[in-house]
Amino acid sequence: MELKNFFALDDQGNTLPDATCYLYERGSETLVKGLQGANGLALSNPFLSDQQGLVQFAAPNGLYDLRVVKGNRDNRIRLQFNDVTETSEAIDKAVQASE
Protein backbone atom coordinates (compact mmCIF):
# COMPACT_ATOMS: atom_id res chain seq x y z
CA MET A 1 0.00 0.00 0.00
CA GLU A 2 1.25 3.43 -0.93
CA LEU A 3 0.99 6.35 1.51
CA LYS A 4 -0.27 9.67 0.09
CA ASN A 5 -0.09 13.11 1.73
CA PHE A 6 -2.11 16.19 0.74
CA PHE A 7 -3.36 19.39 2.33
CA ALA A 8 -7.03 20.32 2.05
CA LEU A 9 -7.06 23.96 0.90
CA ASP A 10 -9.64 26.63 0.15
CA ASP A 11 -9.55 28.88 -2.96
CA GLN A 12 -7.07 31.25 -1.25
CA GLY A 13 -4.67 28.45 -0.28
CA ASN A 14 -5.67 28.37 3.40
CA THR A 15 -5.74 24.95 5.02
CA LEU A 16 -9.07 23.33 5.83
CA PRO A 17 -8.94 21.51 9.17
CA ASP A 18 -11.43 18.68 9.70
CA ALA A 19 -12.40 18.46 6.01
CA THR A 20 -14.33 15.29 5.20
CA CYS A 21 -12.47 13.02 2.77
CA TYR A 22 -14.02 10.23 0.71
CA LEU A 23 -11.99 7.78 -1.37
CA TYR A 24 -14.05 6.31 -4.23
CA GLU A 25 -13.29 3.72 -6.85
CA ARG A 26 -12.46 5.69 -10.01
CA GLY A 27 -15.55 7.05 -11.76
CA SER A 28 -18.03 5.81 -9.15
CA GLU A 29 -19.56 6.58 -5.78
CA THR A 30 -18.32 3.27 -4.31
CA LEU A 31 -16.26 3.87 -1.18
CA VAL A 32 -12.92 2.05 -1.08
CA LYS A 33 -12.32 -0.39 1.78
CA GLY A 34 -9.03 -1.33 3.38
CA LEU A 35 -7.60 2.15 3.97
CA GLN A 36 -4.84 2.69 6.51
CA GLY A 37 -3.57 5.72 8.37
CA ALA A 38 0.11 6.71 8.36
CA ASN A 39 0.48 4.62 11.53
CA GLY A 40 -0.64 1.47 9.66
CA LEU A 41 -3.93 1.20 11.55
CA ALA A 42 -7.28 0.78 9.79
CA LEU A 43 -8.85 4.06 8.65
CA SER A 44 -12.57 4.52 8.10
CA ASN A 45 -13.90 5.90 4.83
CA PRO A 46 -14.91 8.72 4.94
CA PHE A 47 -12.23 10.22 7.20
CA LEU A 48 -11.18 13.73 8.27
CA SER A 49 -8.16 15.87 7.55
CA ASP A 50 -6.26 16.81 10.72
CA GLN A 51 -6.20 20.20 12.48
CA GLN A 52 -3.63 21.50 9.97
CA GLY A 53 -5.65 20.26 6.96
CA LEU A 54 -3.33 17.29 6.38
CA VAL A 55 -4.93 14.42 4.46
CA GLN A 56 -2.77 11.33 4.95
CA PHE A 57 -3.73 7.75 4.10
CA ALA A 58 -2.67 4.55 2.35
CA ALA A 59 -4.76 2.48 -0.05
CA PRO A 60 -4.32 -0.70 -2.08
CA ASN A 61 -2.89 -0.39 -5.59
CA GLY A 62 -5.52 1.03 -7.94
CA LEU A 63 -7.21 4.05 -9.49
CA TYR A 64 -9.32 6.26 -7.23
CA ASP A 65 -11.11 9.58 -6.84
CA LEU A 66 -10.46 11.51 -3.63
CA ARG A 67 -13.29 13.87 -2.68
CA VAL A 68 -12.54 16.58 -0.08
CA VAL A 69 -15.51 18.51 1.36
CA LYS A 70 -15.67 21.40 3.83
CA GLY A 71 -18.37 24.07 3.79
CA ASN A 72 -18.97 25.12 0.18
CA ARG A 73 -15.66 23.55 -0.93
CA ASP A 74 -16.16 20.19 -2.73
CA ASN A 75 -13.16 19.01 -4.78
CA ARG A 76 -12.26 15.74 -6.45
CA ILE A 77 -8.75 14.60 -7.25
CA ARG A 78 -7.94 11.61 -9.45
CA LEU A 79 -5.29 9.39 -7.85
CA GLN A 80 -3.30 6.30 -8.64
CA PHE A 81 -1.80 4.17 -5.90
CA ASN A 82 1.05 1.85 -6.82
CA ASP A 83 3.27 0.33 -4.18
CA VAL A 84 6.33 -0.59 -6.27
CA THR A 85 7.36 -3.30 -3.80
CA GLU A 86 3.99 -5.07 -4.18
CA THR A 87 4.13 -4.76 -7.97
CA SER A 88 7.68 -6.13 -8.07
CA GLU A 89 6.69 -9.10 -5.90
CA ALA A 90 3.72 -9.85 -8.17
CA ILE A 91 6.00 -9.77 -11.23
CA ASP A 92 8.50 -12.11 -9.55
CA LYS A 93 5.70 -14.59 -8.72
CA ALA A 94 4.41 -14.49 -12.30
CA VAL A 95 7.90 -15.13 -13.67
CA GLN A 96 8.45 -18.06 -11.29
CA ALA A 97 5.07 -19.55 -12.22
CA SER A 98 5.89 -19.38 -15.94
CA GLU A 99 9.25 -21.15 -15.59
Backbone hydrogen bonds, N-H to C=O, Kabsch-Sander energy under -0.5 kcal/mol:
donor,donor_aa,acceptor,acceptor_aa,energy
2,E,59,A,-1.3
4,K,57,F,-3.1
6,F,55,V,-2.6
8,A,53,G,-3.0
10,D,14,N,-2.4
13,G,10,D,-1.7
16,L,8,A,-2.5
18,D,50,D,-1.1
19,A,16,L,-0.9
20,T,69,V,-2.7
21,C,47,F,-3.7
22,Y,67,R,-2.8
24,Y,22,Y,-0.6
24,Y,65,D,-3.1
25,E,30,T,-2.5
26,R,63,L,-1.7
28,S,25,E,-1.9
31,L,29,E,-0.6
32,V,23,L,-2.8
36,Q,58,A,-2.1
37,G,41,L,-2.8
40,G,37,G,-2.1
43,L,35,L,-2.0
47,F,21,C,-2.3
49,S,19,A,-2.3
50,D,54,L,-2.1
53,G,50,D,-2.0
55,V,6,F,-3.3
56,Q,54,L,-0.6
57,F,4,K,-1.8
58,A,36,Q,-2.8
59,A,2,E,-1.2
62,G,81,F,-2.1
64,Y,79,L,-2.7
65,D,24,Y,-2.3
66,L,77,I,-3.2
67,R,22,Y,-3.0
67,R,65,D,-0.6
68,V,75,N,-2.6
69,V,20,T,-3.0
70,K,73,R,-2.4
73,R,70,K,-2.3
74,D,72,N,-0.5
75,N,68,V,-2.4
77,I,66,L,-2.6
79,L,64,Y,-3.0
81,F,62,G,-2.9
84,V,82,N,-0.9
87,T,83,D,-2.1
88,S,84,V,-2.7
89,E,85,T,-2.3
90,A,86,E,-2.1
91,I,87,T,-2.1
92,D,88,S,-2.4
93,K,89,E,-2.2
94,A,90,A,-2.0
95,V,91,I,-2.5
96,Q,92,D,-2.4
97,A,93,K,-2.2
98,S,94,A,-1.4
99,E,95,V,-0.8
99,E,96,Q,-0.6
